[in-house]
Amino acid sequence: MTENNKLQTIEQQLVQEKNVSDNVLNKVRVLESQGNLELPNDYSPSNAMKQAWLQISQDNKLMSCNDTSKANALLDMVTQGLNPAKNQCYFIPYGNKMQLQRSYHGNVMMLKRDAGAQDVVAQVIYKGDTFKQEMGETGRIKAIKHEQDFFNIDKENIIGAYCTIVFNDGRDNYIEVMTIEQIKQAWMQSSMIKDEKHYKILKHIIISKKKWLKNSYQ
């Protein structure tokens, strides 16, 4: 590629970025003016989109996706208050369309921000671990006891995972446990998982908790 062609490609990318970004920001302003969107005070849509474009521009497959899907994915990112620079989300090419995926860290952030969680602790259970759960009167898991030998840690020997959502406002902590079979069954419903196996497991169990909290504490 000649120097002139390189410059022309860069100029085209900058024009594309501006057009798509302007389109998204305009939609965000409309949603905010209509009262249909309220972003966190410390969240900057324009900064988040700049960080997103840094990632998109370095991936030829993402760049080849159509502009409409880019705009939709960026709008999805902004309305959720996510920022790829903080590893809260990433973009995936699906044919000629770009789609947004929340990461493990993005799900943790949203639980803390939207559900009022003080902390989110997710752990993997390996073959050979000692794991017991104490049930409360309502049938919900009240407490767990998990003992793990360092030498049990092997991604090929994961048998389950659990997550504890910690509150400091009087609500009981919420605990969810899932077997690896349950988690794998859920994976089969999604073909767009990019995280490493360890994070895929933790992300899934956190997502299951996030949905429960949304329905239970509105």
Secondary structure as GFF3:
##gff-version 3
##sequence-region A 1 218
A	DSSP	alpha_helix	3	33	.	.	.	ID=ss1
A	DSSP	alpha_helix	45	57	.	.	.	ID=ss2
A	DSSP	alpha_helix	60	63	.	.	.	ID=ss3
A	DSSP	alpha_helix	67	79	.	.	.	ID=ss4
A	DSSP	three_ten_helix	84	86	.	.	.	ID=ss5
A	DSSP	beta_strand	89	94	.	.	.	ID=ss6
A	DSSP	beta_strand	97	102	.	.	.	ID=ss7
A	DSSP	alpha_helix	104	114	.	.	.	ID=ss8
A	DSSP	beta_strand	119	126	.	.	.	ID=ss9
A	DSSP	beta_strand	130	135	.	.	.	ID=ss10
A	DSSP	beta_strand	141	147	.	.	.	ID=ss11
A	DSSP	three_ten_helix	150	152	.	.	.	ID=ss12
A	DSSP	three_ten_helix	155	157	.	.	.	ID=ss13
A	DSSP	beta_strand	158	166	.	.	.	ID=ss14
A	DSSP	beta_strand	174	179	.	.	.	ID=ss15
A	DSSP	alpha_helix	180	187	.	.	.	ID=ss16
A	DSSP	alpha_helix	197	216	.	.	.	ID=ss17
###
